[in-house]
Amino acid sequence: MTAAERQAQPNGNGRVIGERRRRTATKTGLVLSCDLIADTALRLIGEHGGEALSVRRLGAALGASPTAIYRYYATMDDLLLELADRLIGIGIEGFEPGTDWQADLIELARRGRRAYLDHPRLALLVASRTTGRANEARVIELILSILHRAGFDGDEAVRLYRTYGDLMLAFAATDSGFLALPEELREADRARWAANHANVDPETHPRMAALTPQLIANADIESFESAIELFVAALAARSPRGAG
């Protein structure tokens, strides 16, 4: 379902917004639409961060009156939730469940995290949000269906779905936070990591000192992979239907 179709739904404020719409042309000759506004907002956030998402700046980027945006989105937060749902949609686009439920859970988590990392500044704004939109419902249904195949239902399935989702989102938000930093700050953090571990006192920190080469070499380790594999392995050990 597109943004325009969602706004046209008879419930909520979509109908009101639809009645207020005009075929408003921007200064460049483009006609405003939900998707054009969302595309422009996504670009602004990607270039300048969350502070760029204001009616004034968005209107200027579109070449349109700022108030025209409210014909398509009730509030700026409504627009932000639309972008959040887009990220979810990107993460599940093309995903087809296979015969191995463990592999499906790992692949779906990888795809979801990757979608956020590809848009780190937006991810920082929306990783903790509930969109209430179509793609969010789609991914919940996917996860619950995979867990059902593994033998989990009822309250347990809901708890596991929430834990699984929060695990992916926590890593997505943390890793996006690092990627959203200016390059010079990221390099400074990497240098501090190496320096701090290289200079550790073996008398007070014997285990760190013993593992200094490994700690420095693995500064950029993908700990997400370890976490999601451990989580799915724990599910397999608990599954009423076994690991297959």
Secondary structure, 3 states (H helix, E strand, C coil): CCHHHHHCCCCCCHHHHHHHCCCCECCCCCECCHHHHHHHHHHHHHHHCHHHCCHHHHHHHHCCCHHHHHHCCCCHHHHHHHHHHHHHHHHHCCCCCCCCHHHHHHHHHHHHHHHHHCCHHHHHHHCCCCCCCHHHHHHHHHHHHHHHHCCCCHHHHHHHHHHHHHHHHHHHHHHHHHHCCCHHHHHHHHHHHHHHHHCCCCCCCHHHHHCHHHHHHCCCCCHHHHHHHHHHHHHHHHCCCCCC
